[in-house]
Amino acid sequence: MMAVIPYQMGEFTKDWRDSEAQVVTFCITEDCNLACKYCYIVGKNTTNKMSFEVARDAVDFILRNSEGFNHDAVIWEFIGGEPFLEIDLIDRICDYIKVQMFTLEHPWFGNYRFSFSSNGIYYGTQKVQNFIKKNRHKVSIGISVDGNQKKHDLQRIFPDGRGSYDLVVKNVPLWQEQFPNTHTKATYSHEDIPYLMDSVISLWNLGIKDVSANIIYEDVWHEGDELIFEDQLKKLADYILENDLWIDHKIRFFQKGSFGLPFTEEDLNSTYCGTGNMVAIDYQGKLYPCLRFVDYSLNNREGYSVGDIYSGFNRDKLRPFEVLTIRNQSPKECIECSVASGCSWCVGNNYDVADSGTIFKRTTFNCEMHKANCRANDYFWSRFEEKTGMTVDRKKGRLHNTRQNYLQIILSTDASFNCLVPENNKEVTYMEEDIYFAGLEFCERNNLIPVLVGEIPSSKSNRSALRVGGSYNSENPENSIIVFDHSVKQLDMIIPAKSKNCILIISKNEISELTQLIVKINLKFSRVNLVISDLEQWSQQDLDSYDNELQKLSEFLLSSYSRIGEPLELNVLTDILHLDKMSNCDAGEHTFTLAPNGKFYTCPAFYFENEKNFIGDLTIGIDIKDKEMLSVEKSPICNSCDAYHCSRCKYLNKKLTSQINIPSKVQCTISHIERNNSHKLKLMMNENGFIVHNNFEKVNYVDPLELILSKRNNTKLKGSEINV
């Protein structure tokens, strides 16, 4: 039996201040001297490069924004394309950074690094060498070498097709002399998997003992690639063990610890990478969650900007990233996978390839490749234990209602709707007869209850349909829901006791009249569903006014329990008293919309926002991309919240945060103003003998994201102010 000796295989190389430093990425140029086939930067060009003025403003923004950048250290990262194409500009920027950190007496002065990812071709030039000497001990440079010449030149080529291996490798000795403990990143794709073993050995023979190898995340893998991958890794494992290279060499494909094991609860509630905590800045000064969200890194979508250096971060656009976890990104098969840990993906690539642009749908292109890696990893460590007699810590054995569906049929675009729609500047359009009857037929075939929105001649009526609008369905009044659209002017014309339910739509202009409007409505209706039409425009004054009106309405609601007849129900105050789970927007799950153009939409708001937002038509049916993102289970803010009455408007989610499953702060704030007043109402009702059994307690926040982040950071919540 071999004595226990230290060894490097299976250990991760930690970069300087790993996970402790703020990473600031300057997309210094979108140009590159190479045209690597597997590169995810697909929009390379010779025109877009950062000016010194933009870089200077970016540095000023970051250094003066202590709240947004409160880490103890910083990595100033310069990315291309090939960053050393702009070494003169970089040198000037770095000088400015150092002077500003010193002048401002910033905590980062003395706690920083300048970091570069380079193809290595210009590494030995005088300008780059002068920069390294000038910034000695404050610079780190990674050079990409893919292995032997055949593998390297298969992918890392010039635009004319020539390989770059010879020009890169000649700079490796100097690079190793200046950065003796550095590592290279070797990337593998479909074409070069057969050369994996030889390429890794070639890198070790060059003296690069630490190889951070990885496979690409994109959809390039063919059936059978996983078998070639596994075979190459097992052959490499045999070579390592036969030559005792495990002592002082490393390859990321062979890992110890929790690689290739089931997820724990802690894993599922953690994040996979640092996107959203780092920041990338493009040549225009726009801010991004990371490089993979910048325009030139994307095939299918525009860049996902979260602000700019002049106006700051858009906090609502950052909210999705603050709640991103492995659980809410992953499909069920990934969550329950027996070898889940260590499987990698890219959130930026998720965004790029998802049908709807969500960041909450993880790609699974490399699923079979990861499983092959796990099998080879087990093979290596089993043989390692047999050969060495040492036991490897592999953490073995770690454990870890039927709803009715509806179709809203928009009969005319000037109708009063039962939920939020954007300001409608469309010319009044009426649904044609053939579309209307085809819609009813679709409901029949798919077991949907039609909901008619707007006016239609009685000859086209349908007695079984629900009617939503400003007047009753004369043929079937009990199936009507009256909408009071910013006023109650039609109230006098309504016959009492025809319907219990009505809808009241208000805007910020009617907040101060809210109590008065509901008192009038309650003369003829016992339930009011309140809809706010413009909450994204609400100011602090509007929030305070709404809070005041809800306090007055609580008193009125309490009094309604003491009088003869049915007490008043108001959705924003009384619904939560009887709920034990979310009961809110069903759009795209159980409720769909048919517009006058014959196309289906998630809800009317998506139609009025942009007719191109359709999710199908009467010919092909309803086809919602990434439909799982509509469920509360895939909403990491909502599924941890107990404001069960909240409308959870998916249209506003998409509009304000760009993610259909993440609400904005103002939405959450308004719901919690309502929740707080419902809690007060509950206490008043209990004191007056009207017992409410729903035992929800008072909370000291108005945005559940605060609670999520406090738990994640293990900090105590202070009393929150109600503000947006």
N, C-alpha and C positions, 0 to 999 in steps of 0.2 A: 504494500500500500504506500502510495506517495505521501510525503508529509504535506501538510496544509501550507501552501505558499500563496502570496498575493498574485493576482493576475488581473489583466485589463479587459479581457473579452467579456462582454455583457454589461460593461459600465458605460454610462452616458458621459460625454464630455460636456461640462458646464461652461457656458460662455461667461464673460465678465459680468458680474452682478446679475446673473441669470434670474429672470422673473422679478428682480427688485428694481430695475432701471426703467424709466420711461423711454420708449422707443419712438423717435421722431424720424420719419422717412421722407427725404427730399427726392421726388421724382425729377432728377436733375436734367435728364434728357430722355427722349423717346427714340433716340437713334442708337444703332448698334452696328459694329463692324462685322458681326457674324449674323447668320440666319439659321440658328439652330432649329432643327425640325420639330423637336418636342417642346419648344419654348411656349409658355402660356401667355407671353406678351405678344399678342397677335397684331397689334396696331402700331408697330414700329414705323417711325417716319423721321425725316431729316429736318422738319420744321419746328416741332414743339420742343423747346428747351427752356428751362427756367432762367429768367433774367436775374441779375444781382439784386435789382430793386425788389422783386417779389420775394426772393430769399431773405433779404434784409427785413422786410415787413413781416415775414413768417417768423423769423427769429425773435423780433420784438414782440409779436403776439404771444409766442410761447413763453418767453421769459417774464412777461408782465402778467401772465394769466396763471397765477399761483394756485387758484382753486382748481383749475382744470388739469394742472400738471404738478402734482404734489409728491412725486416720488423723490427719494433721496439722491438718485443719480440719473443720468441721462445717456442714451446712446443716440448720437446724431448719425443717422444712416443715409448713405447716398447710393441711389439706385438708378439704373438705366432701364432699358438699353444697357449700354456699357458706360459706366460713370466716368472712367478715365479719359473718355473723349473730351470731357469738360474739366480737365484737371486745373486749368488756370482759374476758372470760375469757382471750382470747389475750394481751391486754396484761398481765394479772396473771401468766400463765405465763412470758412473756418476761422480765418483771422478775425472777422467781425464777431463771430460767436464768442471767441475767447475774450475779446475786448469788452463785449457787452456783459458777459458773465462776471468779469472782474469789476467793471464799473458799477454794476448793480449790486455788487457783493452777494451774488446769487449763490445759494447752497450748492449748485451744480459745479461751480468753479472748483476744480480739483477732483470732481466726481463725474467725469465724462469720458466718453470714447467717441472717436470718429470711426465709423464702420463702413466697409465696402464689400460688395459682392461683384467680382470681376471675372471676365473670361481669361485674364492673365496675359493677353497679348502685349499690352502696353506696360506691363509691370516693370520691366527693366529700363524703361525710358528715363532720361535724366530728370524730367519734370516730376514724374511720379516718385522717383528716388529722392529728390529734393524735398518733396512733401513728407515722405516717411521720416526722413532725418529731422525735419523741422518739428514734427509732431511725435517724436520718439516716445514710446511708452503710453501714448494716448490714442493710438490708432490700431485697428484690427482689420485685416484684409483676408477675405476668403477667395480662393481661386478654384474654379471648376475644372477638374480633370476627370474625364469619364473612364479612364482605364487604359487598356492597350490601344495602339493606334487604330486598329480596325474598328473597335467599338466607338472610340472617340470621334473618328472621322466619318462614321456613319451618321452621326447626329450633329456634331458641332462643326458646321461648315461656313465658309464665306458665301456671300450671295452668288458667286460664280460657280459654286459647287466644290471648290477646293477644301480640303481638310485643314484643321487648325492645330493638329496635335504637335507637330514639330515646333511651331512658334510658341506654344504654351509651355511645353515640357522644358525648353531651354531656360525658362525663368524659374523653374521649380527649385533648383538648388539655392538660388539667392533668396527666394521666398522662405524656404525652410531655415536658412541661416538667420534671417531677420525675425521670423515667427516660428521658433523651433517646436512648439507644441500645438501647432495649428492642425486643422483637418480639412479635407476636401469633401465636396458634395458630388457624388456620382448619381446620375439619374437614369432610370431604366424605363424603356418603353417596349412596345410589341416587337419592333424590328431587332432590338439588340439583346433581348433576354438570353438567346443562346450563347452569348459571349460573357455572361456575368462572372463565372468563376475565373476565367483568364484575365478579365479586366480588373477584378479586385486584387488578384495576385500581382498583376503588373503595377498597380498603385503602391502596394506594399514594397515591391522591389525598387520603386523610385524613392523609397524612404518615407512615404506618407503612411504612417502606421494606423491612423484613425480615419476611417472612411464612413462618412455619414450618408450611406446609400439609401435611396428611396425609389419607389415606383411612382409614376405619375397618376394623378387623380382622374384625368379625363377619360372619355369613353373611347379607348383605343384597343382594349384587350379582346383577343379572339379566343374562341373555344380551343382548349388545349394549351394555351399559354401558361396556365397555372401548373400543368404537369411538367413543362420545360423548366419553369421557375423553381419548382420543388426539386427537380433532379439536379439543377445547377447548384442549388444551395446545399444539398446533401453531399455532392462531390466536393464543394468548398469546405464543408464541415470535416470530411475525411482528410483533406489536405492540411487543414489547420491542426488537427489532432496528430497527424503523422509527423508534422514538423514542429510541434510544440509552440505554434504561433499564438496560442491563446494567452500566453504569459504577458506579452507586451504589444499585441495587435488588437484592433477593434474593427468590427463591422456591424452596423446598426441592425442588420437582419437577424442577428443572434442576440437576444435579450434575456435577462433574468427577471426576477420580480414578478410582476402581475401581468406580463405580456401573454396574450392568448388565453385568458381566463374569463369567466362570466363577470359582468358588471356588478358592482355593489351599489347600494342605494347612494352612497357617497359619490361614486363615479357618475351615476346618472344625473345627479344634481349639480355636477361641476361643469365647467366649460372645457371645450376641447383645445382651443387655442386662444391667443390673445387679441383676436380681432375685436375692435371696439375699445380696447384699452390702449392700443397703440394709435398712432395717427400718421397718415400719409398725406403729403402736400404735393399737388401737381403744379405744372408750370404757370397756371393762372392764379394760384393761391387757394384753390378749392381744397377742402379737408375731406378725407376719406377714412373709413374704419381700418383699412390696411391697403397695401399695394394692389391686392387682387380685386379691389372694387373700383380702381381707377379705369377710365374709359379704355385706355389702350391695352388693358389686360383682359378685356371682355369680348367674346364673340357675338353674343346675341342681345346684349342689353347696353343701355347707356350707363355711365358711371353712377355709383351710388354715393353721392356727395352728402356729407352731414354738416355742411357749413362752409365758411371760408374765413380767411385770416383777417378780413376787414370787418365782418359782422359777427364773427364768433361761431360757436357750435349751435346747431339746431338741436336742442335737447330732445325734442320729440323724435327726431330721426335717429337719435342714439338709443332711445328706449328699447327697441328690439334687441340690441346687442347686450344691454345690461341684464337681460333675463334669459339670454341664450344658454341652454344647457344641452348636454348629450341627450337627455330624455326627450326634450321637446323638439329636437332636430331629427330624431331617429325613428324609423318605422318599427313596428312591433317585432319583426324578425331580427332586427339588429339589437334591440333591447334585450331580447330573450336568447341571443346567440351564446353558445357555450364557449366561444373563443373571442368574445367581443372586444376585450381590452387590447389596445395597441392598434386597432384598425383605424386607419387615418382617412381624412377627407379634408376638403377646403371649403370654408363657408362662402368665400367669394365665388367659387365654382358652383356651389349650390345655387346661389343667386343667379348666376349666368345661365344655367341649364334648366332650372325649374320653369315649368310652363307659365306660372303666374309671377315669377320674380321673387318668390318667398325665400328667406334665408333659413326657414324652419323645415326644409325638406332636404335631408341629407342624401347625397348621391351614393350609390352602391356599386359603381362600375368596377371597383377593385375587390369586391367581396371574395370571389374565388381565389384571387391572388393572395389576399390576407390569410385565408384558410391554409393555402399551400405554405406560406411563410411560417404559420404556426406549427404545421406538421414537421417542417424542416428544423424549426427551432427546438421542438421536442426531441427530434432525432439527434441533434448536436449535443444537447445537454445530457441526454441519456448515455450517449457514447462517452461524453466527457467524464461523467461519474464512474463509468466502468473503467476507464483508463486511469484516472487520477485517484480514485478512491475518495474523492472529496464530494460532499453533499452540497447541492446547489439549492438555494432558497427559491423555490418556484411557487410558493404559496398554494400548494396543491389542495384541492378540495374546498376552496373558499366558497362559501354560500352567499351566497347573496339573497225602459218603458215604451212601449209602442206608442208612436205619435202619429196623428193624422197629418196628411200633407195637403198643402193648398197651392193653388195657382192664382196669383193676382192678375187679372186681365185689365189692362189700361184701355178703357173705351175712348177716352179723349184726354189730350195732354193738358187741358185746363181744369182737370178734376181736382178735388180736395183729397189728399192722400192720408192714409192712416199712420204714416211715419215720415221721417225726415226726407225731404228731397231738396236738392240745390235750387237756387233761384232759376226759375223756368223762363227763358227768353225765347223758347221755341214758338213758331207759328202754331196756332191751334190745329191739331191733327186728330181726326177721328179714325177709329179702327174700321177697316172695311169689313163688309159682311162675311166674306169668305174666310178671312182670318179669324173673325170672331167665332164662327161655327167650327172651324178647324181647331180652335183653342178648346172649345167645349168637348169636342170629340177626343182631343188629347187627354183632357181630364178624365173622361170616361175610360179610356184605354189604360191609363196609368194610376187609377184610383186616387185622383186629386179632387178636392173640393174647389170649385171655381169661386173666386172672390171678384166681383165686378166693381171696378173703380171708375166712377164717372157716370154720365147720363147716357142712356140708350133707349130707343123707342121700345115700347112694351111688346111689339111684335117680335123683337129679338130677345126678349127676356128669358130667363131660366129660373124657374121657381125654386130649385134646390140651391141656387147660388146665393152666397152672401153678397150683400150690397154695401159698399162703403162710399159715402158721398155726403153732399149737403142736404139731402132729402131722403125720405123713406121710399123703399120699394113698395108701391101701392098694392101689388099683387100678394106680397108676402112680407108685411112690415116687421114681423118678428125676426126676420133674417137681415135686418138693416142695422147698420152702425152709422150714426150721424157724426159728421166731422164739423166742428166749429173751427173755422180757419181764421184765426186771429181776431175773431169777433163772435158775438152770440146773437147777431141780428135776426137770424131765422128762428130763434127760440120761441117767440110768440106764436109762430105758425105750426109748432109741433104739438101733436095731440099727446097728452100725458099717458104714461103707462104702456106706450107702444114698445119700448125697449129700455132695458136697464143700463145699457152701455152707450157711451159716447166718447169721442176723442176731441180734445182741445189742443190746438196748435198755437203756441205763443213764440214770440221773439223777445229780444232784450227790451224792445219798446213797450211791451205789455207786462213786464215783470211786476211793476208797482200796482197793476190792476188785477193781479192773479187771484187774490182772495175774493175780490168783488165778483169776478167772472165765475168762479166756482160756486159761490153762494147762489148766484142766479141759476146756474145749470142744475144745481141740486134740487131746485123746485120741481124738475121733471125727470131727472135722472139720478140713479143711486150709485152709479160708478162713472168715474172720469179717468180716462187715460191721457195723461199729459205728455205732449211731444214738444220739444224745444227745437226750433228750426234753425237757429244760428249760434249754437253754443260755442263754436270755434272762435267767434268774435267777442265773447264775453270778457269784460274787464273785471278787475277786482271789485269795482263799485257794483257791477251787475251781480257778482257772486254774493256780495254782502246783502244786496237788496233781495235776492232770491232766498237767502237764508232767513231774512226777516219775514218774508211772506210765508215761508213754510212754518215758522213759529206761530204766526197768526192762524194758519190753516189747521195746525195741530189742535188749537183751542176749539176751532169750529168743528173739527172731526170728533173731538171728545163730546161736545154737546149733542152731536147727532146720535150718539148711543143712548142718550137719555130721553129722546123724544119717541113718539109713536111712529111706527114704520121702520123701514130698513135704514140702518146707519149708512153714511156715505163711505164709499171706497174711493181712494185716490191712489193710483198706482205707485207714485213716488214716495208715499208715506205709509200706506197700509199693506201693500203686497208683502213686504219683507216680514211682517208680523206672522205670516202663515207659511213662509217658505223655509226649506232646509237644504236647498240646492239652487243653483242658477236657473232662472226661468226668464229668458230674455230673447234677444233676436234670433229667429229661426231662419233668417235669409240664407238661401243656398243649401240648407239642410232639410227643412220641412216646408219651407215657403219659397216659391219661385215667382217670377214675373214675366208675363207676356206683353210686349209693347205693340203699339199700332203697326210697326214695321214687320211684324211676324217673327221677331226674334225673342229669345229668352234672355233674361237678365237675373242676376243674383237678387236684386231688389230694384224698385223704381228709381232710386237715387243713381245707380250705376247707368241706367238708361239716359237720364237727364244730364248726367255729367258728360257722357261721351257714348254715342250710339255704337262705337266700336267695341265697347265693353261686353258684348253679348257672349252668352255661354251655350249657344245652340240655336236651333230654329225648329219649326214644326216638321221639317223633313228629317233632320238627323237626330232630333230630340235634345235633351239636356246633357251637356258634357262639361262639368266643372273641373278645371285643372287644379291639382293639389287640393282636392276637396277636404281632406283631413284638416287643413289649416283653418277651416271654419268652425271646428268644434271647440268647445271650451277646454277640453283636455289638451289641446295644442296651443292654448293661450296662457303662457306662463304667468302673466299678471292676473288674469281673471280666475284661473283655477286655484289661485292661492288667496282669493278674496271672498268675503262673505257678504258683500253688498248684493245679495241675490236678486234684488229687484232691478238692478242696473240694466239699461236697454242694450248695452254692449253693441253699439251700432257698428257694423262691419264696414259700412261705407265711410264713416268718419275715421275709423281705424286706418283704412287704406289711404284716405286723403291726407291725414295729419301725420301719420308715422311711416307711411309707405308700406306697412305690413298689415295685412287684413286681420291678423290675430293679436295685434298689440294696440291697446287704446292709448290715446294721448293723455297728457296730464290733466287737461281741463275736463275731459270726460270723467276721469276717475275722481277729480275734485268735486264735481257736481253730484255724482252718485254718493259720495261720502258726506256731503252736506245733507243730502236727503237721508242717508243712513243715520246720521247723528240726530236729526230731528225725529226720525222714526223711533230711535231709542228713547228720546225724551217723551214721545207720545206713549210708548209702551209703559214707562214708569207712571205717567199720569193716569193711564187706564187702570193699571193695577191698584193704584191708590184709591181709585173711585169704584172699585169692585168689579171692573171688567177685565178678567184675568187673561193675560196673553202668555201662552206657554212657551213661545219661541224665545229661547234664552240667549239671544245675542247680546254681547256686552259692549260697553263704550270703548272706543279705540282712540288713541292719541295721534292719529295720522289721517290725512285726507287723500293720500296717494299710496296704494298698496305696494308700489315699487320701493317706497322708503322702507317698508317692513322687510321686503325681500333682500334689499341691499344691506340692511342692518344685521340680518341673520347671517348673510354671507360674510360680512366683515366682523361679526361678533361684537357689534356696538349697540349701545342702548339708544332707543329713540327718544328724542326730545319732543316736547309738545309741538305739533306742527301748526304752522299758520295756514289759514285757508287762502292760498294765493296760487296764481298761475304764472 
